[in-house]
């Protein structure tokens, strides 16, 4: 049994979307720990989709499912950036006071 080949397809989709959105959040995107937090928040809000190979998703997923999943990833990443940004702002304010 080789479990090393199994992974969550959403991880790559989330990282790709983070790269697209990160420029709008320079205070977060400059901090690898915060970017990882964004990825975790986004991934936890998405249904995992386990695959062995990227081609597996293209074979089993219809075009309408692919479009819905891409939209869900965009929404999840945007919401995650906002969530982590708010939490980071709040923590910074608390430290200053």
C-alpha positions in Angstrom: 0.0 0.0 0.0 1.4 3.4 -1.0 -0.4 6.3 0.7 2.4 8.7 -0.3 0.9 9.1 -3.7 -2.5 10.2 -2.3 -3.1 13.9 -1.8 -5.9 16.5 -1.6 -6.4 18.1 -5.0 -7.7 21.2 -3.2 -4.2 22.0 -1.9 -2.8 22.8 -5.3 -5.9 24.8 -6.3 -5.7 26.8 -3.0 -2.0 27.5 -3.4 -2.5 28.6 -7.0 -5.4 31.0 -5.9 -3.3 32.3 -3.0 -0.6 33.4 -5.5 -3.3 35.3 -7.5 -4.8 37.0 -4.4 -1.6 37.6 -2.3 -0.6 40.9 -4.0 -3.8 42.5 -2.5 -2.6 41.5 1.0 1.1 42.6 1.2 1.1 42.6 5.0 0.1 38.9 5.0 1.8 37.7 1.9 5.3 38.8 3.2 4.9 36.4 6.2 5.1 32.7 5.3 3.4 31.7 8.6 0.4 33.9 7.8 0.2 32.6 4.2 0.2 29.1 5.7 -2.6 30.2 8.0 -4.6 31.4 5.0 -4.1 28.1 3.2 -5.3 26.2 6.3 -8.4 28.3 6.7 -9.3 28.0 3.1 -8.6 24.2 2.9 -10.7 23.6 6.1 -13.7 25.3 4.4 -13.5 23.1 1.3 -14.5 19.6 0.8 -11.3 17.5 0.3 -10.9 15.8 -3.0 -8.3 13.0 -2.8 -6.4 12.0 -5.9 -3.3 10.1 -6.9 -2.7 12.1 -10.1 -4.0 15.5 -11.4 -5.4 13.7 -14.4 -7.7 11.9 -12.1 -9.7 15.0 -11.4 -10.0 15.9 -15.1 -11.2 12.4 -15.8 -13.8 12.1 -13.1 -15.0 15.8 -12.9 -17.4 17.3 -15.3 -16.8 20.8 -16.7 -19.7 22.2 -14.5 -18.2 20.5 -11.4 -14.8 22.0 -12.3 -16.3 25.5 -12.6 -18.1 25.2 -9.3 -15.0 23.9 -7.6 -12.9 26.8 -9.0 -15.4 29.3 -7.8 -15.5 27.6 -4.3 -11.7 27.8 -4.1 -11.8 31.5 -5.1 -14.4 32.3 -2.4 -12.6 30.2 0.2 -9.2 31.9 -0.4 -10.7 35.4 -0.4 -12.5 34.6 2.9 -9.4 33.1 4.4 -7.3 36.2 3.5 -10.0 38.4 5.1 -10.2 36.2 8.2 -6.5 36.0 8.8 -6.1 39.8 8.0 -8.8 40.7 10.6 -7.2 38.4 13.2 -3.8 39.8 12.5 -5.0 43.4 12.7 -6.7 42.6 16.0 -3.6 41.0 17.5 -1.5 43.9 16.4 -3.9 46.4 18.1 -3.9 44.3 21.3 -0.1 44.3 21.4 0.1 48.1 21.0 -2.3 48.8 23.8 
